[in-house]
Amino acid sequence: MKLQELEGKKVGICVSGGLDSKTVATCLRQAGVECVAFTADLAQPDEDDIEGVREKMRPTGVETVIVDLKQDMARACFRMIRTQAMYDGGYWNTTGIARAVTVRGLLGPMREHGCTVLAHGATGRGNDQLRFERYTNVLAPDMLVYAPWRDPTLLTQFPGRKQMIEYLAAHGVEAQLGPRKRYSTDANLAGLSHEAEDLEDLETPMTIVEPMMCVWPKHAPDEIEVVTLRFERGDCVAINGEELDPLQCMYAANKIGGRNGIGLRNALENRIIGTKSRGVYESPGLELLGAGLRAVYQAVMDRRSTQLFHTMSQNYAQQIYDGRLYDPQARAILAAVDVLGEYASATVELGLYKGNIMFRSLRDCRHTLYNPADASMEASDGLNPVSSQGFVEVQAVEAIALANAGQISD
């Protein structure tokens, strides 16, 4: 869509309160387009007060609606943990999952305000333009999408940040950016992604980033912190004996993992549009809970189930990255993982030390397939893998375990 095509339509703009948001909102208002700004509360760790976004947008003259999506974001985090959905370089795609939650959560309020067009400020060389468009097309096919930074009119008028600042100043909108930033950050409950600016140079170390949810391992405590996680059917339900809902669980896991330097990653990833991108990522809670659930999965999944799970896990991570989380394939993967995760109930004890996660114990695992006697290298009442009879016995033990888990009938 082009700016002139918005005449007579009401536009819902996804905003963060930054320079791009202010520029797009002011530009649309000056062009006579009726619009309302929307921002998603995703428990952003870099926003002390989400209400501040409304104050930042107020000078543009555009009303800003804040939509609380914290619980939605927490449930999305739990789906990532359940599927172990990590993308290129082994990092948790916190930005990709946030776009899915944002679009789905904002479409309803936009319609309630009479909006027929969704606008966003994603840049043309990134992934988010495709994500916003794909999710809108799938979830609200009748809603149009306006991408300002694909509009030749705006691209010509605003070739850089300097022109945006000057334009806003001319319309009485303050846009002081302060000192030049060495990278940009996108944040939500799942974690933070840092990219662009100095990080685009591969000779720049990842340590230029100042972590917000984590600390660098060298700054973590010089002692092991023991954490106990209780999982029921693939979801963490308690940390250190305290029962928590998904949002509380993510808050606690982020705090515990962060102070121990857990979940920092550097990745050179493959973008949707075919180029590569470099990013530094923080996801302490996902990393901590993901490690705990992996320990349970290892105990309750047999070799064939594990192989299938790994294939689906990679595929689901790609669906998140590509902006296809609500497509049939992604929904089918979730349904299959729900079956495999049904038996993932146990208590896991982990030790955290300067960026490392160390397994300590697994207990109360009702459906474990592990039998110490079978694994013993010493003489025991376990199985004899050398004899053909031993292989028959292995199959019998597997069948008994599956039957006990309720996976097969008599």
N, C-alpha and C positions, 0 to 999 in steps of 0.2 A: 504494500500500500504506500501511497505518497501522501504528503501533507494535505494537498488540495482535495484528496478523496475522503478526508475526514469531515468535510462540511456536512452539517445536519446530523452527525453521529455523536453519541456520548462515549467518551474514552475513559477507561480505567487504567491508570498508570501504576505499574509496580515501582515503588521508590524505596531508596535507602536513606535519603536526606543529603546525599553527596552532590558533587558538582554536576554530574550527568543528570541526576534526578531533577535538580533545580532548573537546569537548562531546558530539558524537555518540557517540564511543566510550564515554565514561563513562555516558551516558544509556542506551545499549543494555545495557551490562554491568549497571547498576543495575536494569534491567527484567528481568534474567535471561535475556537473549538471548545465545546463544553466538556469538562473533564473532572475526574475525582482521582486523588492519589490513594494508593493502598500500600500498606507495609505489613509484612508478616512478622509476628513475634515468634521467633524460633529459638528463644532462650540464647540469643547471641551473647557470647562472653565479652565482646568488645563494646556492648551497649549497656552502660550502667542503668539507664532508664530509657526504655523503648519509646516513652512519650516524648523524648527529645527529638525524635524524627519529625513529629508533628510540628514542633517549634522551629526546626530547621526549614521545613517546607512552608511555614506560615507566610513569609515575605513574598512567596510566589503568587499568593492569592488563590491557591487551589486547596480545597478541603482535603484533609488527610484522614483516612480511616485505618485504624490499627486493628488487626485481626489476630487473636490469640491462637496460635497453632503449636504451642509447646507440647501438649499431649500427643498431637499428631506426629510431631517430630520425634518424640520419644518412641512411639510405636514403630516408626520407620527405622529408627536405630536398632530396635530389637529384631526387625526383619533382616537387617544387614548382618547382625551377629548370628542369627539362626542360619543364614545361608553362607556365612563366612565370606561375604562378597567384597573381596579386595581386588583392586585394579592394577595396572602396570606398575611394576616396582614394588608390589606388595603393600600398597597403601589403601586406606579406607576412603572411598570417594565421597567425602562429606559435602562438597558443593553439589555434585550431581543429585544426591538424594534430597538435598534441600530444595532444589528446583522442582522436583516432583511434588513435594509437600506444599510448597508455596503456590504453585499454579492451581493445584486441586483445592487448596484452602481458600484462595482468593476469588475463584470464579463465582462461587455462590454470592458472596457479598457484592461483587461487581454487578451481578444480574439484579440483585435487590435494589441497587442504586440506579438501575436502568441503563447500565453500560452495555454496549453491543460490540465494543472493540477493546482488546487488551493491548496495552503498549508496555514496552520494557526498554531498558537502557543498555542492554548487552551489546558489546562491540562486535564488529563484523568478522574478526579473525579468531574468535573463541568458539566454545561449544554451546554457550548459553542461548544464543539466538535460536539454534535448532531445538534445544530443549524446551524453551518457552513455546515455540510454535507447534512442536509435536504434541506436547501435553494439552495445549488448547484445542488442537484439531481432534484429538482422541476424546477428551472429556467434554468438550463443548463445540461440536462441529459448526454450529450456527454463529459462533463468536469469531469475529475477524481479529487479525493480529497486525499491529503496527510496530515495525522495528525502525526507530528513528535513525539509527546509524547504518541503515541500508538505504535511506532516503537521500538521493543526490542533492536535494535542496539543503538539507541540514549538513550534509558532509561538506558541501561547498562553503556554507556559512560558518561552520565551526571545524576548521581543519586541525585545531589543537585546543589545549586547555586555556591558553592565553585568550583566545577569541571568546571562549565561553565566559570567562571571568569578566572581560570587558562588556559583553552583552548583558550579563546580569547586573553589573554596576550601572549600566545605562538605564535599567528598569528598576533601580532602587533595591536590588537584591544583593545582599552581602555574600561573598563567596571567598573568604580568606582561607587559603589552604595551608598557610604556615610553611615551614622548611620543606624542601624537596624530600619525598619519601624514597627509600631505597627499594621498596617493593610494595605491592598492593595486597590487601588481606580480605578474604571473605570468611565470615564466621557464622556458626550456628551451634546448637547443642551437640551435634555429632563431632565437631572439631573445627579447625581452621585450615585454610589453604593460603599460602603465601606465594606470589608469583609476580612476573613482569619486572620492569625497571632493571636493577642491577642483577637480579636472579636470571635474566635472560642470557647472561654471559656464563658459560660453563667453567670459566676460570674463577668464578666467584664462589667461595665456599658457602655451604648451607648455614654456617654458623653466624652469618651476618644477621640472620633473623633473631629477633627478640621474642622468645616464646611468650604466649599469653595464657595458655592453659597448662603448659608444661614448664619444666626447667630443664636446662641442659644437664645430662647425667652427672657431669663433674660438680654441679651445684646441688645435687640430690643428697639426702641424708647419708651418712657413712655407716648405716646399719640396715639390716634387712627388715622390711616391714611385712608381717604375715597378714594375709587377707584370706578370709573364708567366704566362698560364694556358694549359694544354694541354687541349683537349677531344677526346674520342674518342666518337663516336656519341651526342653530347649530354651526356656526363658529364665533369666535370673530373677528370683523372687525374694532373695534376702542377701545382705552383705554383712558379714561379721555378726550374724545372728539376728539382725534387725530386718523385719519384713518391709519391703518397699514396693511401690508401684513403679512402672517403667520410667516415669519422669524422675522420681526420687532416686531411682537406681542409677540413672545416667548422671545425675548431679553428683552422687556419692562416688561413682566410679571415676568420673572426670577429676574429682578432687584428689582421690587416692592415687590414681595413676599419674596425674600431672605432677604431684610433688615428688614422685620417684623417677621422673624423666622417662616415663613409658609412652610409646606411641609417636615418636618423632621420625619422619621419613623424608628422604629426598628421592624424587622420581622424575625420570625423563619419559613422559608418557606419549601415547599415540592419540591425537585428537580425532574427533569425529570427522573433521573436514580434511583429514589426510596429512596434516603437518604434525610436528612434534612440539611438546610444551614441557617446560621445566617447572617444577613446583616443590615447595617444602611444606610438609603437612604435619599437623598436630591432631591426634585423636586418642587421647589417653584412656577414656572410658571404653571406647570400642575395642581398643587393643587389649585392655585388661579383661573385659567380659568375654571377648572373642577367644582369648587364650584359655580361659576357664572352660568354656563350652567345648573347645577342641579336645580337651582332656576327657570330657564325658563321651564325646562322639567316638574317640578311639576305643573306649571300653564297650560301647553298645552296638557299634556297626561292624558287620562282618566284612570280608574283603570285597565282595561284590557290591554291597551297599556303599562302601567307602569310595569305590571307583566311580559309581554313578553319582554320588554326592559331589565329588571333586569336579566332575564335568558340569554339573548343574550350577555349582558355586561360581565357576569361571563365567558361565553364560549369564548368570544373574548379575554379576558385576558389570558385564558389558551392557546389559539392558539399562542399568542405572546410569552408566556413563553416557550412553547414546540417547538418553531421554525417551526410553521405551518401557518404563516401569509398569505401565497399565496396559501394555499389549498382551494378547493371549499367551504368548510364550512365557513371559515373566510370571503371569498369574498361574500358569501350569507348573512352573518350577516351584513356586511357593507351595502349591498344593502337594507336590511330591515331597518336598523337604518337610512339610508338616507330618507326613507319614513316617519318614525316617527319624524325625526329631521327637516323635511321640514317646520314645523310650529313653530319651536323654534327660534322666532325672538322677541327680547325685549331688553330693557336697564336695567341693574342690577347695583345697588349701594351696595357696601360692605364696611364694616369697618374692618380694620386689626389692631390687637393689640396683641403683644407678643405671636405669634404662633396661635392666634385664628382668625377665619373669622366669622364676624357677619353680618347677612342680615340687610339691611337698607331699600331698596325699590325696587320695580319692576314696570316699566312703559313702555308705548308704546308697549304693548304686544297685537298684533292684534288678536291673536287666543286663548286668555286665556279662559279657561272653568270655571274660578272662578268668582262667583257673590257674592259680600258682603251681599246682601239681603238674599240670600239663606243660608248663614253661620251664620247670626245674631241670637243671643240668645234672643234678645228683639223682641217685637212686630214690625212687619215690613210688607212690601209688598212682602216679600219672600215666600218661600214654606212652607207648613204645612206637615212635614214628618210623622205626626201621622196618617193622613187620607190616605185611599187608593187612593183618588183623588190626594193627594200630590205625591205619587209615580209615578202616571201617568204624573203629571206635571214635575217631575224630568226628566223622560225620554224625555219629549217634549223639555225641556230646553237643554238637552244634544244633541238632534237631531238638534236643531236650531244652537247651537254652532258649531257642526260639519259641518253643511251646510255652515255657515258663513266662516268656515275655508277652505271650498272647498273640504272636505273629502267625501261628498256624494252629489249626484245630487237630483234634485226634485223628 
